[in-house]
Amino acid sequence: MTLPPNTDQVLVIACGALAHEITTLINLNNWHHISLTCLPAIWHNHPEKIANGVEELAIKHGNQYKNIFIAYADCGTGGALSKTCERLGLSMVQGPHCYSFFEGHDTFAAHGEDEIGAFYLTDFLARQFEAFVVKPLGLDRHPQLRNMYFGNYEKLVFLAQTNDAKLDEKARAAAMQLGLKFERRFTGYGDLATELAALR
């Protein structure tokens, strides 16, 4: 869909891993002024691609929207995404990654050293555990690699955006597969919802 210049629409450029959550928030809150486009969710595993991908979409759509917002935190880009957004005059979600902004940065940071040995899942990663963790790491073909990758982890923390018993079971099964203790925390949509609610 091509929008005319000077539209009142706000474009959110997001990680594909957030598409379901952002769409849900848009629909629940009747945010008809927000449009969404996503970069591939698998870039979660290739953060070096994110800054360039965001820049390409921002330039492509720059004259079609009143405002463009980047629904990524740093997400492993090592500051590259922040520099790109600053250069282009774009706002983005603050913080290191989605685990932090879902739980709330202050709350996440307060765990400190107690969570050095924690491996995190969100709703998306619980759904896509095989595709985004098991297969990319080769654990489906070489389960003995589990100790190499996860030997220093102590627990899997499921940061749940929704109360979904099926996702709880998927996350618990993931913890069992990795040989980790399981902990579930309900976060809701955290700072993501706050950031999107402020868009005008």
N, C-alpha and C positions, 0 to 999 in steps of 0.2 A: 504494500500500500504506500503510495507516494503522497505525502502531506504537503500542502502549500506553505511557503515561508510565512513567518509571523503567526503560526498556529499557537494556540494556548496549550498544546500538548507538551508534556515533559517526557523525554526518552530516558529510560533506564537501560544502561548497558551492563549486563550481569554475567556472572559465571553460570553456566548451564546447570550447575549443581544447586542453584538457588531458584531456578525457574518455577518449580512447583510452589515453593513458599511465597515467592513474590506474586505469582498469579493468584494464589489464595488470598493474600492480603489485599490485592487490588479489588477482587470480587467482594470480599467481606466488607470492605470499607467504601465501596462504590467510588473508587478513585478513577473516574472516567478520564481524567486528564493525564493519566500515566500510561505510556506505551512501553513495551518491553521487547528488547532484542538480546540474544545471548550468544556468548562465545562457547565453544565446546567444553562440556563438563570435564572431559578427560584431560584438559589442560591443568586440572588440579594436580596431575602428575607431571606436568611440563610447564612450570611457572615462568620459564624464560620466554614463552610465547605471549604471555598475557599483555604486557605493556604495548607491544607493537599491534596486537589484535585490537586492543581498546582504541589506540590512536587511529587505526584504519577506519573503524566504525564511526568514531567521533567526527572524523573529517568527512566521511561519506554522508552523514546525516546532519552535519553542523548547521546547514541553512534551513532545515525543515522543522526544527523544534525550538520552542521558547527556551528550553533549558535541557541540558544533558547531565545525568547523574550516573556515577560509576559504582555499581553494586559489587565491588570487590574491596576487601581490605588489602594489606600488602600481599598476603597469600604466597609467600615464598619468592617474591620478585626482588628482594633485596633493596627495596627503595626505588626500583626502576619505575614502577607504576605511579608512585607518588610524584616523581619528577616529571613524568609524562603529563599527569593531570595538572600539575602546577604550570607547566609550559603552555598547556592548552586552555587554562582557565577553568578547569572542571573540578567539581567536588566529588569526593569518594567516601566510602565507609571508612571510619577510622579504626585503627587497631591492627594487630598482626595477622589475624585470620578469622574465619567464620566461627570457629569454636569460641573465640573470645567475644565476638559481638553477639552471638546467640545467648551466651550465659551472662553477658554484661562485663565490660572490661574490668571494672573494679573487682567484681566477684571472681572472675577468672584469675586475675593477677593475685588475689588474696590466697589462692591455693598454694602458690609459691613452690617451694622445694618438696612439698608433700605430693606433688603431681609430676615430678621428674620422670617417674616410671609409668606414666599414664598414656594410653593410646586412645584417641577420641574417635567416636562416630557421631554423625548427625543423622537425621531421618534419611536424607539422601544416601549417605554412605552405608547405612543399615540396609536399605533397599538394594544398593548396587555393590555390596561387599565383594561378591565374586568378580565382577567386572573391573572394579577399581582397586582392589587390594590383592585378592587371591591370584588372579590370572596375570596381572602385570608383574608380580613378584615371583611368578612361577611356582607358587605353592601347590597348585593343582597337579603339576607334573613332578615336583620335587618337594614333597612335604617336609623332608629333612632340613630344608632351608629355614623352616620356622624358627629354630634356635638362633640362627645367624641374624635374622631380622628382628626377632622379638624376644630374644633371650634376656635382654636388659629391662624389658617392660614387666610391670607387676600387675596391672589391671587395665581393663577396657572400660572407659567411661562413655556411656551412651547419653549424649546431650539431646534429649527428645524435644522436638518442636510440637509434637502432637501426642495425645493419649491414644495410642494405637497398639492393641495387644499383639497383632501380627508383627509389627515392627519390633516390639519388645522381644519377641521370640527370635526374630532374625538377629538382633543385636546380641542376645544371650548366646545364640548358637555360634556367632562369630567369636565371642570371648572363649567359648569352649574349644573351638577350632584352633585358636592361637594359644591355648593353655593359660589364659589369664583370668583373674578374678573379674567379676562383673559388677558394675555399678551403674544405675540409671538415675539421671537428673532431668527433671522436666524444666525446660528453659522457656518454652513458647518461642516467639520470634525475636525476642530480645531487642537489641539496639537496631536491628534491621527494620523492624516495624516503626521505631521512633524516627529513623532517618527518612523512610519513605513518607511518613505522615507529614513531614516538614516540607516536602517538595511542592513547589508552586510554579 
